[in-house]
Amino acid sequence: MTKPQNIFLVGPMGAGKSAVGRQLAKMLHMSFIDSDDEIEARTGVDIPFIFEKEGEAGFRKREAAVIEDLSSRDGIVLATGGGAVVDPESRNHLGARGFVVYLHTTIAQQLARTRRGRERPLLESGDREAILAELMELRDPMYREIADMVVETDGRKVRMVAEEILERL
């Protein structure tokens, strides 16, 4: 297969979308964009602040607009937010406008990877493991619906995941 015009990475929080995306873009000499970073750049505030002021619905509306815009560009590797696939229109844009790679990871790996680092608003409201399991149950079919490729990331180095994607393209 020839190099796709766009590669879109989907998957749950902690799957490694941003890290793998940066590495993959570098290897393919493409531009890397993280949709969460783009939302923060456009609004001038961080995502936890958006959730606090507008709730998840407000954030998802902003996210859908960013996905619509970014997915129409050419020559990018895009790391989406874990919930970007919840919006049917976003799923359609991602599936139609690029090669979609689902970075799959287990709940245990997500817990380990999201334990530190920046705030994750959806994990602030209770039992993190139960929340992640519920999100995975809801979103896994949506990730798979649009995925052209599924890659396991548990216990793997970023470069190894990026190299597997390249080999399988």
Salt bridges, closest charged atoms under 4 A:
ASP36 OD2 - ARG118 NH2 3.67
ASP37 OD1 - ARG118 NH1 3.85
GLU38 OE2 - ARG42 NE 2.94
GLU52 OE2 - LYS53 NZ 3.84
GLU54 OE2 - ARG62 NH2 2.66
GLU56 OE2 - ARG60 NE 3.15
GLU63 OE1 - ARG60 NH1 2.73
ASP69 OD2 - ARG42 NH2 2.27
ASP69 OD2 - ARG73 NH2 3.41
GLU89 OE2 - HIS93 NE2 3.85
ASP140 OD2 - ARG144 NE 2.91
GLU145 OE2 - ARG91 NE 3.44
GLU152 OE1 - HIS104 ND1 2.82
GLU163 OE2 - ARG159 NE 3.05
GLU164 OE1 - ARG156 NH1 2.57
GLU164 OE2 - ARG168 NH1 2.85
